[in-house]
Amino acid sequence: MSSPWLEEPSPPRGSLEGEETCSIAIVGGGLVGVAVAWYLAKAGCDVALVERGTLAGGATGRSNGFLLEGIHHYYAKAKGIHGEEKTRTLWELS
C-alpha cells in the first residue's frame, strides 16, 4: 500500500523573483494551508500558496496538525462534562 506521507518530498521550487499578483495569498503549505488553497482554487478564486520549504515538510507532515473531530478532553473529564453515554459516542466518532 502506498502512502503520500511515506514518499520522499518533492524538491523545493526556486525562490520567487519579481512580482506576482493574486486575489488571495496563503502563507504556509501545511495541511490547513494546502487544503484552504485547494478549496478556494476549486471555487474559482485566484490563489497563491507560499511555502518556504516543502509542502507538509514541518509539523503538519509528521502529525497531521493534531486536527481532531469530536471531543478534545481526556475521556474521564469528558464523561464528567457530557455524561457516560454521550462521551462514549463522541469518543468512538473521533
Contacts in CASP RR format, 6 or more apart in sequence:
PFRMAT RR
TARGET T0000
AUTHOR 0000-0000-0000
METHOD contacts of the structure
MODEL  1
MSSPWLEEPSPPRGSLEGEETCSIAIVGGGLVGVAVAWYLAKAGCDVALV
ERGTLAGGATGRSNGFLLEGIHHYYAKAKGIHGEEKTRTLWELS
5 56 0 8 1.000
5 61 0 8 1.000
9 54 0 8 1.000
9 55 0 8 1.000
9 56 0 8 1.000
9 57 0 8 1.000
10 54 0 8 1.000
10 55 0 8 1.000
11 54 0 8 1.000
12 53 0 8 1.000
12 54 0 8 1.000
16 50 0 8 1.000
20 48 0 8 1.000
22 46 0 8 1.000
22 47 0 8 1.000
22 48 0 8 1.000
23 45 0 8 1.000
23 46 0 8 1.000
23 47 0 8 1.000
24 40 0 8 1.000
24 45 0 8 1.000
24 46 0 8 1.000
24 47 0 8 1.000
24 48 0 8 1.000
25 47 0 8 1.000
25 48 0 8 1.000
25 50 0 8 1.000
26 33 0 8 1.000
26 36 0 8 1.000
26 37 0 8 1.000
26 40 0 8 1.000
26 47 0 8 1.000
26 48 0 8 1.000
26 49 0 8 1.000
26 50 0 8 1.000
27 50 0 8 1.000
28 49 0 8 1.000
28 50 0 8 1.000
28 51 0 8 1.000
28 52 0 8 1.000
29 37 0 8 1.000
29 49 0 8 1.000
29 50 0 8 1.000
29 51 0 8 1.000
29 55 0 8 1.000
29 56 0 8 1.000
29 60 0 8 1.000
30 51 0 8 1.000
30 55 0 8 1.000
30 56 0 8 1.000
30 57 0 8 1.000
30 58 0 8 1.000
30 60 0 8 1.000
30 61 0 8 1.000
31 56 0 8 1.000
31 60 0 8 1.000
31 61 0 8 1.000
31 64 0 8 1.000
31 65 0 8 1.000
31 67 0 8 1.000
32 60 0 8 1.000
32 65 0 8 1.000
32 67 0 8 1.000
33 49 0 8 1.000
34 49 0 8 1.000
34 55 0 8 1.000
34 56 0 8 1.000
37 47 0 8 1.000
37 49 0 8 1.000
40 47 0 8 1.000
41 47 0 8 1.000
59 65 0 8 1.000
68 94 0 8 1.000
69 93 0 8 1.000
69 94 0 8 1.000
70 90 0 8 1.000
70 93 0 8 1.000
70 94 0 8 1.000
71 78 0 8 1.000
71 82 0 8 1.000
71 87 0 8 1.000
71 90 0 8 1.000
71 91 0 8 1.000
71 94 0 8 1.000
73 81 0 8 1.000
75 87 0 8 1.000
75 91 0 8 1.000
78 87 0 8 1.000
78 90 0 8 1.000
78 91 0 8 1.000
79 87 0 8 1.000
80 87 0 8 1.000
81 87 0 8 1.000
82 90 0 8 1.000
END
